[in-house]
Amino acid sequence: MTDSRLVGIVTALLFLASTEGARAEITLEHLIAIDQLLSTNDTRALRSYLDRNPELLTGEDELSRELRDFYDAASAGSLDFGYTASAPDAQTGTNSRASSLQH
């Protein structure tokens, strides 16, 4: 799952782009494309899109920083947005995280 903070920033900028005040470097088309990729959780396509549009990574605004963080993590193969994988417990066959929450 993609980072909810990145999704929120893109969504907010989509609203701003329809009014005055959107960043000149990031067009409405960029925001729509990023939003569609985030909506489908297509992280490979988003990384590829950023490869083709490196100017989106150069700013010091919140969106550029979040896109850089995403791009760096995707490039390193370490997309981890804080969600813990919970595997079934080998002894009980239950979800170890869920069972630990019940105690």
C-alpha positions in Angstrom: 0.0 0.0 0.0 1.3 3.4 -0.8 2.0 6.0 1.8 -1.2 7.8 2.8 0.7 11.0 3.4 1.8 11.0 -0.3 -1.7 10.3 -1.4 -3.0 13.1 0.7 -0.5 15.6 -0.7 -1.3 14.7 -4.3 -5.1 14.9 -3.5 -4.6 18.4 -1.9 -2.6 19.6 -4.9 -5.2 18.3 -7.3 -7.7 20.6 -5.6 -5.2 23.5 -5.6 -4.4 23.0 -9.3 -7.9 23.8 -10.2 -7.5 27.2 -8.5 -4.6 29.6 -8.5 -1.5 28.8 -6.5 -0.4 25.4 -7.9 3.3 25.0 -8.5 4.4 26.0 -11.9 6.7 22.9 -12.3 4.0 20.5 -11.6 1.1 20.5 -14.0 -2.4 19.3 -13.5 -1.6 16.5 -15.9 1.3 15.4 -13.7 -1.0 15.5 -10.6 -3.7 13.5 -12.4 -1.2 10.9 -13.6 0.3 10.5 -10.1 -3.1 10.3 -8.5 -4.2 7.5 -10.9 -1.0 5.6 -10.2 -1.4 6.0 -6.4 -5.1 5.0 -6.7 -4.2 1.7 -8.3 -1.2 1.3 -6.0 1.0 0.8 -9.1 4.3 1.6 -7.5 6.4 0.4 -10.4 4.6 2.6 -12.8 4.9 5.5 -10.5 8.7 5.0 -10.2 8.8 4.8 -14.0 6.8 7.9 -14.3 9.2 9.7 -12.1 12.1 8.4 -14.2 10.5 10.1 -17.2 9.7 13.3 -15.3 12.7 14.0 -13.0 11.8 17.6 -12.6 9.1 16.5 -10.2 11.8 15.5 -7.7 13.8 18.7 -7.8 11.7 21.1 -5.7 11.9 21.7 -1.9 8.1 21.7 -1.5 6.3 18.9 0.4 5.3 17.0 -2.7 8.8 16.9 -4.2 10.2 15.7 -0.9 7.6 12.9 -0.6 8.1 11.9 -4.2 11.9 11.8 -3.6 11.4 9.7 -0.5 9.2 7.3 -2.5 11.6 7.2 -5.4 14.6 6.5 -3.2 12.7 3.7 -1.4 11.4 2.2 -4.7 14.9 2.4 -6.2 16.4 0.6 -3.2 13.6 -2.0 -3.3 12.6 -1.1 0.2 9.0 0.3 -0.1 7.9 0.0 3.6 5.3 2.4 4.7 5.1 1.2 8.3 2.7 -1.7 7.8 3.9 -4.8 9.6 3.4 -8.1 7.9 1.8 -10.5 10.2 2.4 -14.2 9.4 0.5 -17.1 10.8 2.0 -18.5 14.0 3.5 -21.9 13.1 2.4 -23.5 16.3 -1.2 -22.3 16.5 -1.9 -21.5 12.8 -3.3 -18.1 13.9 -2.1 -14.6 13.1 0.6 -13.9 15.7 0.0 -10.2 15.7 -3.8 -10.6 16.2 -3.3 -13.1 19.0 -0.9 -10.8 20.8 -3.4 -8.0 20.6 -6.0 -10.2 22.3 -3.9 -10.7 25.4 
